[in-house]
Each structure stands twice: as C-alpha cells, then as structure tokens.
Amino acid sequence: MDESQLTIVVPVFNEEQIIRETYRRIHNVVNQTPHEIIFVNDGSTDHTLEHLADIALKDPRVKVISLSRNFGHQLAVTAGLNYAKGDAVILMDADLQDPPEMIPQFMETWRQGYDVVYGIRRHRAGESPLKRFTAFAFYRLLRHLSEVDVPADVGDFRLMSRRIVDMLNNMPEQHRFIRGMVSWVGFRQIGIPYDRDSRFGGESKYPFHKMWRFSLDALTSFSVEPLRWVRRGALAVSGLAFLASIWLIRQKLAFPHSLVLGWTSTMVTMLWLGALQLGALGIIGEYLARVVEQGRQRPLYVVAQTINVDDDEKSMSPPYPGERRTDKRGHAVDFDRNSVL
C-alpha cells in the first residue's frame, strides 16, 4: 500500500486551545492507515504555530504549511490541496465540529468507486437559530441561482479522489468556493448524513461579515443570475416608463392648461429608479471587482514556513522572496531572494 494513500488537510487559524486535541483525535482514527496530516496555519496570531511545530517534530507524518498572513479559509484549503500527495484527500476544520471518526466511513465509500464523499449536516449543535436560518437560506438560494447542483447543508468536510484534487489545483480562480468547484467537476459523488458537534473549544472564526463575503464569493462564482435580474428589472422599469409616458402625453393633450400636479408620485418614482440604478451598479461592481482581481494574476497565497516538507513537495509551490522553510529536524532554511526573482 502506498504510504501516501491518505492525506488529511486541516486549515487552522488561532486554534491554540484545541489544536492538540484535533491532532489526537485524527491520529487515533488513522494511525493504522498510511497517511499524512497537513495543517495549514492561516496566519495565526496566537501560539498555534508553536503547537503545530511541536506536534510535527514528534510525528514526521504531520506537515505544517504556515502562510505569511491570514488569506482566508478557502485559500488555506487550497494551499493544503497543493501540497497533498494522497490518493484520497480529506478536508476538515480544526474545530472538531466535523468528527474525524467519520474518516473510515468516507474511506470505505471511496473504495466503492466514488470520487467525492461529503458529509451532509443533519443536525448542527451549538449554533444560533440565526446562523442555522442564514445557512439554510444561503444553500437554497445558491441551488436556485446556480447552474451547478451544489448539495444543500454540505460544508467542506469531505473526501476527494486524486483526480478531483488535481483538477482543483489546476483551477485558477482567485475567489474560491471549494464545495462549488467540486460539484462543478462532476464524477461520482455521494453524501453521508451526520450530526455536527459543537466547537470543542475557542470561538467561531466565521463572524457575520466573513459569512457575507463568503456568500458573495459563492454566488458570483457560480451564478450570473444577479446580472440577469438587473436586465429584467431594467426591462420592467422601461416598460412602466413607456406606459407612464403615454398616459402623461394623453393627459397633457386632454388638459393643456392644467396645473402641474403629482409632486409626490414624481419623487417616489425618482427614488425607486435611483435605488434600482444604484443596486444594479453595486451588483455589476461585484462582478467587475472579481474580474480585476483575477486579471492581476497574483499568487493565491504566500508560504512563510514549512515543516516536514520534502524537496519534491516544495517544488509544488515555488518559494517566494523571504520565505522560510523548515526541515524535519526543525532547522529553518532561508531562501536567497535573488534565487526566486
């Protein structure tokens, strides 16, 4: 059996309270299976990296990819996928809401010929009614608008085959919505229901503003329907304006000397038209902003340091000026700035 058969990718941001427990539970589940665990430190500002370094120095199957700053969950996941070598790759968060104990079931289903095995959240413990409602509404809205069938109530907790991971690694999107990209790829996919636990410790790293940005990325990446709404709204308003113009002309011809009345209705009409125009510009602006950012062709993330990463794996993600990588003994390796320019 290939020693790289299974890779577990875990993005981490400020999880010093629980990261050792996360490792322990994953290790207990996969210890008898050839595997590697890739922790992606997404610019943590607490002692998360120190804990990860200590874990990696004791277990050579643990690899640490430390990013230069917080790039966001989806890009941290992308970094982990770029380094993953396994024939099967599992994504999971570090907060233990998605139980590592489901990994054997994922693996068994994958061996039956499925390329993607994802968890369907049957129950979401420890989440507020508002968060559950917004998540419910988001997935239904996305399924309604998107031309890709993105499963409802499904996060990034999943297993993917090697060919799915290779395809994701070849996709150049800056604003990434991993679960939507996986659905777009296709192949045989199946969901397994499970009950989602409360966070083991710490607090959620997805406040409302991050959830809002994540939702915008998902909608603009997998649907052009908002742009079609703008077109339909413009056509509807144009039709109403045409009918109103005919009525006004008839009134003027019938009563040429009448006083100018209807100030209130005029102001209401102007306000509604102004709101429609500004809303349309806002939607178009969101799409244009993504076009501009995609055109910059900047790297998706910058790696500051790696631990337990071999030379052949380092070539998968070229070093950037000032990047620091660490060998298996924990010794830092600094790259000459001139060698990467």
Secondary structure, 3 states (H helix, E strand, C coil): CCCCCEEEEEEECCCCCCHHHHHHHHHHHHCCCCEEEEEEECCCCCCHHHHHHHHHHHCCCEEEEEECCCCCHHHHHHHHHHHCCCCEEEECCCCCCCCHHHHHHHHHHHHCCCCEEEEEEEEECCCCHHHHHHHHHHHHHHHHHCCCCCCCCEEEEEEEEHHHHHHHHCCCCCCCCHHHHHHHHCCCEEEEEEEECCCCCCCCCCCHHHHHHHHHHHHHHHCCHHHHHHHHHHHHHHHHHHHHHHHHHHHHHHCCCCCCCCHHHHHHHHHHHHHHHHHHHHHHHHHHHHHHHHHHCCCCCCEEEEECCCHHHHCCCCCCCCCEEECCCCCEEECCHHHHC
